[in-house]
Amino acid sequence: MTKNETKTLLSKIKGYYNSQFFIDEYVIDAWYETMKPYDLEDAIEHIQVYVKENSDVAPKPQTFKRGLLTHEEKMRYRNSKYVVNCNLCKRLMSFQEYEDHYGRCLGIQYLLGITKNKNLDLTREQLESYSPHILNKLIEKYKPKEVEHDFVSE
């Protein structure tokens, strides 16, 4: 996506979230950096999906991009018979990748809930960068004593 295409996308989003969504050069730059790898046409179609799921909350670039495929991802999945959408993070992937991904994503979702309750400053992006070993240590640290399940396979 080019910077001008990013401006077009932001104008479309503003149409849905007029009073909550302000566009200035900083906003344009932030969205451009995040949306560069995606196609404008896909992003515009994705607005409808986002609005249905988040009618009261204007998107942020990191949450809006979930569910979109980069050109490289489209090429990688074009021969996959089944492409699925993770119901937790909205990321698209081949069905073969989903089983491993879902356990990891479930663990990350759990840790995000813990971080909010304990006022810890961890984001999904930070947790996604951690190795399975580190994620399992964090889950082990914060899980209730009666839970006996490894979320992330190593």
C-alpha positions in Angstrom: 0.0 0.0 0.0 1.3 3.4 -0.9 1.1 6.5 1.3 -1.7 7.9 -0.9 -3.6 4.6 -0.7 -3.2 4.7 3.1 -4.8 8.2 3.1 -7.7 6.7 1.0 -8.1 3.9 3.6 -8.1 6.3 6.5 -10.8 8.5 4.8 -13.0 5.4 4.4 -12.5 4.4 8.1 -13.2 8.0 9.2 -16.6 7.7 7.4 -17.6 5.0 9.9 -15.9 6.5 13.0 -16.1 10.2 12.3 -16.1 11.5 15.9 -13.5 9.0 17.1 -11.1 9.0 14.3 -8.7 11.9 13.6 -6.3 12.0 10.7 -3.0 14.0 10.8 0.5 13.3 9.5 1.4 11.2 12.5 -1.6 9.0 12.1 -1.0 8.7 8.4 2.7 7.7 9.0 1.8 5.1 11.7 -0.9 3.5 9.5 1.4 3.6 6.5 4.2 1.8 8.3 1.8 -0.9 9.4 -0.3 -1.3 6.2 2.6 -1.1 3.7 2.6 -4.9 3.0 -1.2 -5.1 2.4 -3.3 -4.3 -0.7 -5.7 -1.3 -0.5 -8.5 -3.4 -2.1 -8.2 -6.0 0.7 -8.1 -3.4 3.4 -11.2 -1.6 2.1 -13.1 -4.9 2.0 -11.8 -5.6 5.5 -13.4 -2.3 6.8 -16.8 -4.0 6.6 -15.7 -7.0 8.7 -14.0 -4.7 11.2 -17.1 -2.5 11.6 -19.4 -5.5 12.2 -17.1 -6.8 15.0 -16.2 -3.4 16.4 -19.0 -0.9 15.7 -18.2 1.3 18.7 -14.3 1.3 18.6 -12.3 3.0 15.9 -9.5 0.7 14.7 -5.8 1.0 15.5 -3.4 -0.1 12.8 -2.2 -3.2 14.7 -5.7 -4.5 15.3 -7.1 -3.5 11.9 -4.4 -5.6 10.0 -5.5 -8.8 11.7 -7.2 -11.0 9.1 -5.4 -9.4 6.2 -2.9 -11.2 4.0 0.3 -9.7 2.6 1.2 -10.4 -1.0 3.7 -13.0 0.2 1.1 -14.7 2.4 -1.4 -14.8 -0.5 1.3 -16.6 -2.6 2.1 -19.0 0.2 -1.6 -20.0 0.7 -2.8 -20.0 -2.9 -2.2 -23.7 -3.2 -3.6 -24.6 0.3 -6.9 -26.4 0.1 -8.1 -24.9 3.3 -7.2 -21.5 4.8 -8.7 -20.8 8.3 -9.0 -17.7 10.4 -7.9 -18.0 14.1 -10.9 -16.9 16.1 -8.6 -15.4 18.8 -6.1 -13.3 16.8 -8.0 -13.1 13.4 -4.8 -14.2 11.6 -5.3 -16.3 8.5 -3.3 -19.5 8.0 -3.4 -22.9 6.3 -5.3 -25.5 8.2 -2.1 -27.5 8.7 -0.6 -24.5 10.6 -3.7 -23.9 12.7 -3.3 -26.7 15.3 0.1 -25.5 16.5 -0.9 -21.9 16.2 -4.1 -22.2 18.2 -2.4 -23.6 21.3 0.2 -20.8 21.2 -2.5 -18.2 20.5 -4.6 -19.5 23.4 -1.6 -19.2 25.7 -1.0 -15.6 24.5 -4.6 -14.7 25.0 -4.5 -16.1 28.5 -1.4 -14.1 29.3 -2.9 -10.9 27.9 -5.8 -11.3 30.3 -3.3 -11.8 33.2 -1.3 -8.7 32.1 -4.4 -6.5 32.3 -5.4 -7.8 35.7 -1.9 -7.3 37.1 -1.2 -4.0 35.3 1.8 -5.5 33.5 2.9 -3.8 30.3 3.0 -6.6 27.7 1.5 -6.5 24.3 0.4 -9.3 21.9 3.3 -8.4 19.7 5.8 -8.9 22.5 4.3 -12.2 23.6 4.2 -13.4 20.0 8.0 -12.8 19.8 8.7 -15.1 22.8 9.8 -18.7 22.3 7.5 -21.5 23.3 9.7 -22.2 26.3 9.4 -18.6 27.6 5.6 -18.6 27.0 5.2 -21.8 28.9 7.2 -20.4 31.8 5.0 -17.3 31.9 1.8 -19.4 31.7 3.1 -21.7 34.5 3.9 -18.7 36.7 0.4 -17.3 36.4 -1.9 -20.2 35.9 -4.1 -21.4 38.8 -2.8 -24.4 40.6 -5.7 -26.7 39.5 -4.9 -26.3 35.8 -2.7 -29.0 34.3 -2.3 -28.2 30.6 0.6 -27.0 28.4 -0.8 -24.4 25.9 2.3 -24.1 23.7 3.9 -27.2 22.2 7.7 -27.0 22.0 
